[in-house]
Amino acid sequence: MIPRLDAAKLAVGDAESLEALRVAATGVGFATVYNTQLTGARVADVIEAYRAFFKLPERRKQALDMARTGSNRGWGAAGSEQVDPDANPDYKQFFDIGYQLPAGHPLGEKIFYAPNQWPEDPAFHAVISAYYGDAIAVCKGLLRAIATAIGADAAHFDGAFDTPMALLRGNFYPARPDWAGAKDFGIATHTDYGCLTLLATDGSPGLEVRKRGGGWIPLSAPPGEFIINFGEMLEFWTDGLVKATPHRVVGGTAERISVPMFFNPTYDTNVAPAGSGEVMLAGDHLSARFRQTYVHLQDKT
């Protein structure tokens, strides 16, 4: 069972809600969350902004193609990401923005703080950038609840997210093409790489969560209710207490738009388990995973 959580109750430390969150974090690895500051109408506006962008002619999007910019900012065409080396590249399109540091910041040269690439439409910039900032605030609140739920102090993760490697993505999944075979997916089976994912969707089905004992759980949520899951980095950081769960989108008969916020700590945060004596920098882990995933960053030798 995937718990459904009230964010307002989590924020005030409601014991039953925190226990449900603990069960989600340490068990199935997924939950849904409602009653955040991000309303259904707000999410619907974001989804429609992405939809309008993805419907632009290819030539209009190519100027923002991240395969040309060499970073992970801007547009990714279908086939430009491959999360599972045993599957074909994913046939979705996507558009990524991230955290912007002030000029001269010592982390400013890292790929995770690269300049954002924006289409010409100023309304798109306004809608998406405003949502980005508010989604970060929601994620910070949820991380405090997660810390409490697993028995840590609420502020346990706070200092690690001052300059987060927070990546907001719009995904466009077309209807599953007629040519698709057993190795073709909207996004193939994977675990998320970072700490916390806050996923908004248009309400369409498509996401499937792997059960611990095998098989798949279909999971969807309407605009304004969010799917959350936990990534590899948070599993490392908590010494395996929090679980990163594999999931996928096979694709169906209708197109689908989803908007994940991948919320990750500052680049130089050590996410090795406390007391282990090990060092695992958050940025190093993401760098390695991005080189495996983005086709334009993969080592072809």
N, C-alpha and C positions, 0 to 999 in steps of 0.2 A: 504494500500500500504506500502511496506517495502522499505525505501530509500536505494539508492546505492550511496556511498560516496567516494570521492577522498581524501585519507589521506594527500596528499601533500597540497591540498587546505585547509583542516582543520588546518594543521600546520601553515599556514601563515594567518589564521584568515579570510578566505573568508566568507563573510556574508551569502551568499546563502547556502553554505555548512554547516555552523554552525546552520542555521535555520533548515535545513533538519535533522541534528543530534538532535536538540532540540525536533523536532516533533517525531523522533524515540524514544528518551529516555523517553519522557513524555506520549507517546501514545502507539504504537504497541509494544514497548520494544525490537525491533530487527532492525538491519540494515545490509547491506553488505558494506565492505570497500576494496578498491583496491589501488594500487600505494603505498604500504609500502616498506620497505627495504627488505622484505621477498618475493623473486620472486617465480614464479610458479615452476621453476626447483628445487629451494631449498625445497619447500614444497613437491614436488614429491619425492625427495630423502628421506625426513623424513618419508613419508607414506610407501615407499618401505622398509625402515629399520624396521618399525613396522610390516609390513606384513611378512617379513622374520622371525621375532621373533615369531609372533602368529602362524606361520606354523610349529614351532618346535614341536617335540613330547611332550606330556604332562609331561613326566618324566623329561625333560630338563627344563621345566618352574617351576616345583613344588618346586625346591630349592629356588625360589624367591617368593613363594606364601605368600602374606601378611597375610593370615590366620595363617601361621606359625610364621611369624616375629612379629605379633601383632600390627603392625603400619599401616600406609596407604602409604607404599612404596613398590614397586615391582609389582608382577603380581596378578591379580584377575581373578579367573576362572569364567566361566559361572555360574550364580546363586549366586555369592558372594556379590552382591549389590542389594538392594531393595529400590528404591526411593519412592515407593507408597505402604503403608501398605495394601491397598485394592487390590493390584495386586500381581502376583507371582514375585519372584526374577527375575531380568533382565537376559536375556540369552546371553548377550555380554561378551567377555573377555576384560580386560583392563590392562594397565601398567602405573604406576604412579611414577613420580619423583618430588622432591621439592627443596626448597631453603636450601642451606647448610651454616650453621653458623660456625665461627671459634671456635676452642676448647676453652672451658671456658666461652663462651657467656652466660649471665644470662637466655636467653630464650632457650638455647640448649637442655634442657630436655623436652621441649614441643613436642608433637607428630607431630606437623606441621613442625618441623625442624629435624625430624628423619633422620638417615643416609640413603642415597639412596642405593638401591639394583640394581646391574647391571648384565646382562648376561655376558658370557665369551667373546663374540665377541667385540673386542676393537673398531671396526668400528661403531657398534651401539652406544657405549658410546660417541664416538667423535661426531657423527652426531646429536644425541639427545641433548647432553649437550650444543653444540654450538647453536642449535636452541632455546633451553630454554633461554639462555642469550639474544638473539636477540628478542625473543617474548616479554620478559619483557620490553625491550626498546620501542617496538611498543605500548605495553599497557600503558606505562607511557605517551607517546605522546597522545594517545587517551583520557586518563583521563584528561589531560590538556585541550583538546578540549571540552570534556564533561562539565568540570567546566565552561568554557567560555560560552558554549551554554546555560547553565541553569542560567546564570547571575552572577556567582561567579568569583573571580579572577582565572586566569589560574593556579596559583600555589596553589590553595586551598587544593588539596589532596597530594601535593608533599611530605611533611614531614612524612606522614603516611605510606609510602611505601619504607622506607630505608632497612628494612629486611622483605620483603613481604612473606606472606603465599601463595606463588605462586605455584600452582600445575599444572604440565604438564601431560596430560594423552593421551595415545593412546588407542582408542576404536576399537575393531574388532566386527562388527555385522555380523554374518553368515546369509545366506539366511533364511527366516522365516521357521522354521521347520514344518513338516506336522502335528505334534501333537499340535501345538500352538492353544490356545483358546482365549476367550475374555479377559482373565486376563494375557495373555502372551505378552511381549513387548521386543524389543531390549533394550529400556529404557522407562519406563512407564511415565505418565504425572507427571511433576515436575516443580518447579522453581529452578534456580540455587541459591546456598546458599550465595555466596560472593558478590563481587562488579562488576567486568567486566569479561566477557568470550570472548576470541578471539579464534574462531573456524575455523580450516583448515579442508577441506574434500577432498576426492578423486574425487569429482564431482558427485557422485551417489546420487539419490534421497533417501529420507527416513525421514529427519527431517520435523516435522510439528509443526507450531506455532498456538496457540489458538487465535482466533479472540475475540475481546472484546465483541462482541454481540453473540458469539457462533459459532461453526464450526472451521475448521482448514485451515491454509495456508501452502501448501508445499513450502519448501525453500531449495535451494541448491546453491553451488558456486563452480567454478573450482579451482584447486590448484593455489594459488597466489592471490585469492580473498577470503576475510574472512567474515564469519558471526560473528557479535558481538551481545551480549545481556547483560542485566543488571540483577544483582542478588538481593536477599532479603536484603543483607547488605546495598547496595547502596540505596535501597528504604527506609530503616529505616533512614539512614544517612541524606537523603535529605527530610525527613519528608513527604514521599509519593510522592514527585514531580517526581522522576525517577521511572519507573515501572518495576517490575520483572514479566515477562510473562510466563505462563505455556507452556510447549512444550513436545514433545515425539518423539520416533522412534518406529513405529510399526514393521517394517521389511518388506522386499520385496523378490523378486525372486533371487536377487544377493547379494553377500557379500558387505560390506561397511566398510571403515576405516575413522575415523574422529580423529582429534587431537585438543582438547580444551586446552587452557591455562586458568585456573581459577585464576584470578589475584585479590588477597586479601591483605589487609594491614597487617602491623606488628601486632603480637598477642595482645599486650596491648593497641591498638588504641581504643579510645572510639568512637563508631559509632552511638551513640544516637544523635538525632537532636540537632543542636546547640541551646543553650539557653533553652533547655528542663529541665535542672537540673538532667537528668537521666544519668546513666552509663550503657552502654552495650559494653563490651569488644568484639572485633572482634573474638578473640580466643575462648571465651566462647560460642558465637553463633555457630561457626564452630564445636566446640567440641560436642555440643548438636545435631547438624544435622548429624554429622558423626556417632554418636552412634545410631542414628535412621536408618542410611542408610547401613553402612557396616555390613553384616551379622555376621562377626566374632567379631564385637564390640557391637552387640545388646544385651540388657539385656533380658535373657531368663527366668527370674524368674516370 
